[in-house]
Amino acid sequence: SIVSALIILRELHRQLSQSNNSSTKLTSLPPRSRGVESLIGNTPLIEIKSLSKLTGCKIYAKLELANPAGSAKDRVALAIIRANEKLGHLRPHSGDVIFEGTSGSTGISFAVLANALGYDAHICLPDDTSPEKLQLLKSLGATIHPVKPASIVDPQQYTNAARCGSQQINEDPNDRRRAIFADQFENDFNWRIHYETTGPEIWRQMEQDVDVFINGSGTGGTIAGVSKYLHEQNREIKIILADPQGSGLANRVNYGVMYDTVEKEGTRRRHQVDTLVEGIGLNRLTWNFKQAEAHITEAIRVSDNQALRMAKFLCINDGLFWGSSAAINCVAAVKTALKNGPGQKIVVIACDSGARHLSKFWKSAAEVPNDITLDEVLQ
Ligand code: PMP
């Protein structure tokens, strides 16, 4: 019987060591794939253990940073390219040209996919874009057109610069290339790809059990597509917009006014979104955000300081090194958890990695002490 006890112990040890080492589980291996484009989507969903434990809710993040070019924008870039190929506006491996106006992630996705599918990426972006994003675009071989950040009606503004660039090529009789302006802010294929892929993936990964979905809005494509899909499954799901300081979208959602600043004399004005957070927050309405409006339950404002502290908190407590928009979403998730009470299942998007934000957001976040508590994060 000592022998049988030993055998049982050995079997227990074998099972334990197998369950501890998930990389040995063949079932968790993704299938073989061909081409970088085939790796887009089907991203993991991870529970943020520290936040779940401290709030009594279950808080999960959809890891969009696991896409091959590092963000949720891979889905959008591929959808826009494929749609334009179907329309005959782009011919694969032809050197046709994709123009986009973007402060980062989308440009990086287009640059990678242009290389993979045989196009040229031309990226127009504000000249205060973080150096690591610029360096990345240059390394990827994209042509960069820096534009002064300015009002949206100014033709120098970066989306207009991208539109003009594509028109010039298409109108030049001596230029045989075709060019498109991807126009992620106004393009229907943006929210639709999140409706077709990101939303259903979340629903399946959560086993049809979601109470709250939280995301910020850059173009609004992600929150629009995911919330439309989730509401078709269950209209009770709360959709929360997490909005950075300086953005007008939270006021639009909560009070019906777009303007962020009320000046002394009572006249309202629009202004540049002034935040360390990149990729979300706007002071104008986009087609993609309009698709989300009917679904959004509430907007939660998050300050830069809260976002910086949350980013450091997740890094130190969970090993999650994320970008600024993911941190904003997590602050809104904790506020929601504390307001709604324990037991809720909350899903946020982690759009990109901290490595994209080293020189701006993480330069300040790195200064937050390692022993920051969740209470201090929210102050
Ligand atoms: N986070 C980051 C880092 C982004 O670059 C973006 C897109 N600009 C978003 C969030 C927001 O995504 P969407 O454009 O779908 O609203």
Residues whose N, C-alpha, C, O or C-beta is under 5 A from the ligand:
A	BS01	PMP	S105 G216 S217 G218 T219 G220 G221 T222 I223 E278 G279 I280 G323 S325 C351 D352
